[in-house]
């Protein structure tokens, strides 16, 4: 089986590749990534010389190139996207281009090349927020920011390709991930790296809840969906581990031995979803269960950032 992974130099894509390349020596993996500021081949140093792994630099908006690359590919797993909500509020067009148009181009290339399976990685943010209860896969999409809207729009095109062209598609919707190699713009690595540099941590709104799943559990979920997921179905990937932003801030302060004077209250997003939560029964019925508790995964992640200063200092200096 030859699998093309888009966005494989980013946080989740690189974790997935590291897991899969080692687990399936008989599968061939191609990492297709544009290498934006968030794409980093240092994330893949431990697998880049493996015989079943290769890297191709490319944009998901490039139809001609993709149609060439996908010729002998069996499966596409699509992670590539602009992923940072705050940036989408500043430059939303880049999000529509890569996340919506780019997904459309990739679907078209997959259709022309008769790809046998297309797994689209979306986000639970497409449902919008929910104050009480949980969203299941059949609930309506109601995104609130340009990032989640670009992902929801991509889902509409994915659905159209599934219905009109019978492209064999499986949809997944992940909740917030955390873990090693996450770009230090997202909440946990941002707070950790700021505190390690003795800087204050920017908190735009203490109240919203977010759920946090360790990225290793997400990779295991996508592996299970690849092998056992049903074509045409959608699977939420998530956890019940939910915390307010202020709780994450305090946990980081505790770990690094700092007090609350290190919190800098900054202006909130113009609109900030208060809570996301998803039903996980469909994924669990495929045999997946969360293996890494937040308590353990969070401490391991902060330790990883302490022990891998060179990895993140390079990114902070570059940008
Ligand atoms: P990331 O920002 O760390 O990585 C994104 C990767 O995509 C980078 O390597 C980047 O170079 C690449 N990329 C961006 N635009 C591209 C383009 N036009 N062509 C080719 N490559 C391009 O993101 P991530 O956190 O790893 O997220 C991966 C996917 O998971 C995204 O689709 C995101 O929407 C989704 N997601 C992320 C989370 C999360 O918590 N991180 C949660 C739910 C869903």
Boltz pocket constraint, residues with backbone or C-beta under 6 A from the ligand:
constraints:
  - pocket:
      binder: B
      contacts: [[A, 6], [A, 7], [A, 8], [A, 9], [A, 10], [A, 11], [A, 12], [A, 13], [A, 32], [A, 33], [A, 34], [A, 35], [A, 36], [A, 37], [A, 38], [A, 39], [A, 40], [A, 58], [A, 59], [A, 60], [A, 61], [A, 78], [A, 79], [A, 80], [A, 81], [A, 82], [A, 83], [A, 84], [A, 98], [A, 102], [A, 121], [A, 122], [A, 123], [A, 124], [A, 151], [A, 173], [A, 174], [A, 175], [A, 176], [A, 177], [A, 178], [A, 181], [A, 183]]
      max_distance: 6.0
